Amino acid sequence: MTQGRHVHLIGICGSAMASLAGMLQLRGWRVTGSDKAAYPPMSMQLEAMKIPVAQPFDAKNLEPTPDLVIIGNAISRGNPELEEVLDRRIPFASLAATIHDEFLRGRESLVVAGTHGKTTTTSMLAWIYETAAADDAALAPSFLIGGIAENFGSSFAVRPTRPFILEGDEYDTAFFDKGPKFLHYFPDRLILTHVEFDHADIYADLDAVKTAFKRLVNLVPRRGRIVAYDAPENVTECVAKAFCPVERYGFQPDSHWRITDFSTDLQGSRWSLQRAGADPLKLGMPLAGEHNVLNATGAAALALGAGIPVAAVQRALQSFRSVKRRLEVVAEVGGVTIIDDFAHHPTAIRETLRALRLRYPAARVWAVLEPRSNTLRRNVFEQELADSLRVADEIILAAVYQAANVPAEKLLDPARVIARLQAVGAAARQLPGVPTINDFLAAHVRPGDVVAILSNGGFDGIYRSLPERLREGTPAAP
C-alpha cells in the first residue's frame, strides 16, 4: 500500500474494522468509513482519531473515489456502497487479508482463538508483553484486539518490533471469502480457549465449527507452540493432530499448566500455577470469576513459554484493567450498579453472571438480555439460554434484534425461554422495548442491586438511557 492514498472502510464501526482503520491511518493512509449506526466504544475511538464516519450507508460515501475499499464481514450484497464498488470495479479487499499482507509479514504472529474469552485473553497477553517491554524494548507488541483494552485505551497498536498479538476470529472473512478470518493470520504461537457451537448463521453444526479450528491448528508450524484449555473434549479433538508441541492449561491434574488454590473476592482473584518441572507460581489479578482465571492462565502460559520473565507476568496481571464492555461498570445511580457486558452465547452469559455473583455476593443480580448475536437470535440454544439466565435473580428478555431477518422456523421464541424460566420458579419476564425496560427497572430496582445489560450491540442506547431514567427518581428502598 502507498502512503497518502485514500482507503474507505464499509462497516467501520465493527471492533476489528475500527482497529484496522487506526492501523492504516498510522501507516499514512487517509481513512474514511461508513456504517449503519455508530455506537460506543468504537465510535468514540474513531472520533478520537478524527476518522470521519458517514451514516447510513450510501453510494455517495464513495465520492471522491477511494483508492481501496475494505469490506467488513457484516456487509452483504445489496448494501448500496458494496454494489457501487462492484459496479465501478473499485479495488477492494477484506480486513483479514489486509492485516496479513500489510502488517504480519516479517513478524511473529501470536493468535488467541476460541469461542469464548479470546478478547480478554488477547488483551492480557498484550499487556504482559507490554509490561515485559519495560526491561526489553524488543518485546513491545503490536496488537489487534476485538475491543478496547483499558490498559492501553485502544484496541490496536503498531510497533516496529516482531511480536504481533491478534484476536483470531472464527467468523467469516467477507461476502467473497466465507472462510474464518483467523486462517489469514498464520500463527507461530496459538492459544485455544473454548470450542463450542456458535455463529449459527454461517456454521451448520458443531462439526463445522470444529473443522474451522482444526484448520487453524494445522497452520501452526512444527517450530511453533499451542497452549490449549484442558477441559473440553472439543478442544482436545481440535489439537489432536497438531505438528507442534501442545501444552494444556486449566484445572485438570495432568495439565502442563495447572490451576490450584483458586480463590476470589471483591478484591479480585488469586491462584497458584503448577508448571511442569518448575516451582508453583503465585498469580493474582483484580478481575473476578473462574473464566477470567482461565483467560489469565492461558495468556501467562504462552508468555512464560516464550521466555517472558515471571516477574513481568505477575506485574501485568496484578495491574490488568479488563476490556471495555466486559463486565464494565457504566454507571452507579442511587446505589444501583449498571454493568455492560458483551453477551453473544449462553456459555458467556452464564460465566458473566457467575462472575457477578462472586464480585457482588450480597447483591440482587438482574440480567437484561437483548438476543442480538446471530446465534442468540436463533432457537438452537433455547434451553441452554434459560439455564444460563437462571444464575440471575431477576431476568428481563428484550425483543429479538431484527427478527424479520431470521427465518421463522429458526427464530428464537422469547416466550418459550420465559416459560422455561418461570417453570422452575425464576423471576422472568419479556418486555418489548428499551423505554418499557427502563420504566420497569426504575420502578423495581433498589439500592444494592446490580443490573447486567447483556448485548453484543448498541441495544437502542440503553447504556445511556437507563442511568438517565434512574436519575429521574430515586430507586425504591428495600
N, C-alpha and C positions, 0 to 999 in steps of 0.2 A: 504494500500500500504506500502511496505517495503522500507525504505530509502536505497539509494545507488544502487538501481537496475536501469535498462535501460528502458526508455519509448521513443517510437518513434511516432511522430505526422504526419499523412499523410494529407497534406493541411495546413501546419503550418503557412502560411502567412496570413490566414484569421484573422481578428481583434480579434475575441474571441479565436481562436486557439493559436495565438501568446501569448495572455494573459495567457491562461492555461499553456502553456509551461513555462512561467516565474513562475507561481504559483507552478508548480510541481518541478521546479528547487529549489525554496525556501524550499520545503519540503525535499530536499536531493536527489532527483532523478537525474540520468544522462539523459539529454534530448537531443534528436536529432530530426530532422524533414526533410520534403521534400515538394516541391511544383513545380508547372509547371514553374512559374517565380516569383521571389520575387520583390516587389516594395515598396517604402516608403508609409506610415511611419512605418509599422510593420516590414519591413526588417531591418530598422535601429535599432528598439528596440531589435530585436533578435540578431543583431550583437553586440550591446552594452552588451547584456547578455552572449555573447560568446557561443550562441547556434548554432551549425552548421546546415545549411540548404542545402540539396542536391537538385540540379536541373539538369534535369527534373525528373519526376517520373521514377523509375527503380527498379526492384526486388532486384538488388544488394544493394540498400539502406537499406535493411533489414539484412545485414551482418555486424557484428555478430548479431545473432537473438536477438531481444529485448524481455524483459520480458512481455511487454504490448505495444499494439499499440492503439493509439487514432485515430479514423477515422473521418475526418471532414465531415460536411454535404454536401459539394460540391463534394465529392468523390463518383463515381458511379461504378457499375460493369463494368469490362473491364479495369479499372485502373490497371497497372501491379503490383503495390505494394499491392493493395487490393486483387487481385487474388492470389498473393503469400501468403498473410496472411490466406486466406481461404484454400488454398491447404495444407498448413503446419499446420493449426489449431493453429496459434499463438494467444494467448489470446488478445481480442480486446474489446473496449468499445467506447461509444460516449462521446463527450465533455460534454453535459448537465448532463448525468448520473454520470460522473466522478466528476463534480463540486458538485453535490448533495451529493454523497457518501463520498467524501474526504474533503469538505470544509464547507458544510452548517449544518452538524449535530451539535446540541447544540448551534446554533447561531440564531439571529433574522434576518429573510430574508426580505429585503426591495427591492421590484421589481418595475422597471419602464417599462411599456409596452405601445404599441401603434404603429400605422402605421408610424407616424412621430414624431420627437422630442425626442425620447427616449434616444439617445446617449447624447445630450446636457443636458437634464433634469437629467439623471443619474450622469453626471459629476458635475452639480450644487448641487445635493443632497449630493454627496460625499464630495464636498468642504465645504458645510455648516456644515456637521458633523466634518470634519477635523478642521474647524475654531473653533467650539464649544469645541473640544478636548483640546484646549489651556488652558481652565479652568476646564475641566473634562476629564481626560485621558481615562476614560471608554468609551467615545463616539468616540474615534478614529476608523474609519471604515475600514474594509476590503471592497474591491470593485472590480468589473469586468465590464469594460466599452467597448463598441464596437468601440473604437477609443482612441487616446492618449489625455488625459485631460492635457491641457497645465499647469495648476496649479500644477499638480503632475509630469509632464514629463513622465507619464506612463499610461497604460491602466488597471493596476491592483495593488492591494496591499493585503497582508495577514497579519492581526494583531491577537493577542490573545483575542481581545475584542469581544463582542457579535454582534454588528451591521455588517451585510454584505449586501452591496448595489449592486444590479445586474441590468444590462440591460436585460430585458426579450424579447427575440427574438421570433416572431411568425413563423419564418421559420422552416422547418422540421429539425429533430434531426440528422438523419443518414440514410444511404441506408436501414438499417434494422429496423429503427424506424421512421415512417413518421409523427408522431405527432410533434407539435411545441416544441421547446426547452424549452419554459417557463413553460411547465407543469411539468418539473422536479424540479422547484425552490420553490414550495410550499410557497407562500408569506405570511408573517404575516401582512405586510402592502403593499399596492399596489397603484401606480399612473397609471392611464389610460389616455393617451393623446388623440389620434385620432383612429378611426376605419374606414378604407376605404378598397376598394378592392385593393389588391396588391399581389405580388408573383403569377402571373398568371400561372406559370409553375406547381404549386402544389395545388392551390386553384381553384376550378371550377368557383366560383362566390362569390359575396359579402356575401351571406348567409353562405357559408362555412367559410369565414373569421370570421364572427360574432360568429359562433359556437365555433371556437377556443378560442376567447376571453371570451365567456360565460363560457367555461370550466375552464379558468384561474380564473375568478371571483369566481367560485364555490369551488375553493381550499382555499380561504381565510377563516380562522376560525371565529367563532362568536366574539371572543375577538379581532379580527383584525380590520382593517380600510382601506377603499378605498377612494382615492381622484381622482375625475374624471372630465375631461373637460366638461363644461356645455352646449356647443352649439350643437354638432352633435346628431341627433336622433339615430345614430348607437351606440354611447356610452351609451345613455340613455337605449336603449334596452339591451345592454350587462350587465349593472349593475342592471337591474330591479329586479332580483331575488337573490341579494346578501343577505347573512345571517348576515353580519356585517354592521356597520354604513357606509354610503356613503355620502361624502361631495363633492359638486360640486365647481369648480373654473372657473373663466372666467369673461365675461362682462355682463352676464345676471343679471337683477335687484334682483332676488331672490336667487342668489348663496350664499353659505356659505362663500366663499372666492371671493369677487367681486373686479374686477379691475376698478378703476376710475382715472380720471385726467392723463391719459396716454399721454406722450409726448416723442419725440425722436429727436436727432440732431447728429452732428458729435461727440459729447462727450458721447453719449450713450442714455439710456432710463431712464425715471423716471415715477413713478406711485404711487397711493395710493391703499392700500389693505384694503378693508372694511371687517372686520371679524365679524361674528355673535356674538353679545353680548360683543364686545370689541371696543376700540377706533381705528380709522383708523391708519394704519401703513404705513409710508413713505419708499419706496424702490427705489433703483436705481442701475444701472449697466452699464459697458462700452459697452455692445452689443446693436445693433440697431435692430428694427423690432418687429412687434406685436407678431410674432410666438415665439421670444425669451422671450418676457414678459410673455407669457403664460407658456413657459417652466419654467421660474424662479418662477412664481406663484405656479405652481404645486409642485415644489420642496420645496418652502417655506411653503406651506400649510401642506405637510406631516411632515416636520421637526417641525414646530410650534406645530402641533397637538401631536407630540411625546415628547414635552417638551423642545425642543431646545430653548434657550433664544433668544428673539427678537434681541438683540444687535449682537449676533453671526450671525444670518441670514442676517442682514443688512451689517455687515462687509464682509461676504462671497460673497454676490452678488456684492458689490462695487469692490471687488478685483478679481472677476471671469474673467478668461482669455480665455475662449472658449475651443474648441476641434480642434485638427488637422483635416484638410480637411472640416471644417465647416466655410465657409466664410474666409478662411485663405489667407492672403496676402503672396504669394510665391515670388514675385519679383516686383520691380518698375524700369522700364527701359525707359529713355527719357521722363519721365512724364506720362508713361502708367502704370497703376496698374493691375497686373495679380492676379486673385483670383482663389483659388482651392476650389470647393465645391462638397461634396458627394451627387450627384443627382441621385435619384432612382425612382422618381414618379412625375407625373405632379404637384401635390399639393406642394411637396417640392421644385420643380423648381420655381413655382410661388412665394412662400414665400421667397426664396433666392433672386430672382430678385427684389421683393418689398423691401427687407431689403437693397439691394444695392442702390436702388433709395433714400431711406431715408439717408443712410450713405454718398452717393455722389450725392447730389441733382443737381449739375450743370454738372455732367459728362454725356458723351455719353456711354451707357452701351452696351457691346457686350455679347451675350450668345453663347458659343461654346459648343455644346452638342454632346456627344457620347452616343447613345442609347445602354446601356450596361446591365442594370439590366434585370432580366427575365421578368419584367413587361413592361419596355420601349421597349424591343426588339419585343414585340407583338403588334398587331394592336387594342388592346382593348381600348386604350386611345388616338387615333389619334387626335380627335377633342380637347380633354382636353389638350393634349400636345401643340397643336398650340395655344390655348388660353393662356397657361402659358407662352410660349415663347414670346408672343406679348408684355409682360411687358418690354422687352429689346428694344433698338433702332436698333441694328444690330444683325442678327441671322445667325449662321453657324451650319449646321447639318452635322455631320460626318456619315460615313457608319455604319450600324448596326453591332455590335460586334458579331462575329461568327454566321452570319446569316444562314449559312448552317445547324446549329443545331436546327433551329426553323422550324416547318412545314410551307410550303409555304403559305397555306391558313390562317395561324395565324401570319405571319411575318409583322412587321411594314413596311410601304411603305414611306420612307423619301420623295419621290417626291410628294406624296399626302399631307403630312404635309406642305411642302414648298408651294404647290399650295394653300392650305387653308390660309397660312400666306400672300402670295402675293395678294390673292383675296381681302384682307382687307387693302392693302397698306403697309404691313410690308416689311422691307428690309431683305429678307431671301434668302439664297442660300445653296445648298448642295455641299460640297467639299469632294473629295474621301479619302484623307489620310492626316496624320499629316504634312508631308513636304509641301503639297499643301496649307493646312490651314495656316501654318506658313508663307509661302511666301505671301499669300493673306493679312494676318494681317500686315505683315511688310510693305506692300505697301499702306495700307489704314488706320491704326490707327494713332492717332495724340495725342500730349500731352494733358493730362486731361482725356483721355479715361480710362474706366475700362473694362477689359476683364475677364469674368467669365468662367472658364473651368469647365464644368459640366459632371461628370462621377463618377461612383462608383468603378472604377478600375484604371489601370495604364495608359490608353489612349495613348499607344505607346510612353510613355515618354515625352509627350507634356509639362509637367510642367517644365522640364529642357530645352527642345529643343526650345520652344518658346522664353524664355528670351534670349537664346544664339542667336537666329535668329534676334531678335530685336536689340541686341547689335552690330550686324554686320553693321547696318546702322541706323542713327537717324530717328525716325518716322517723317513723313511729318508734316510741320507746319499747323495750321488750315487755 
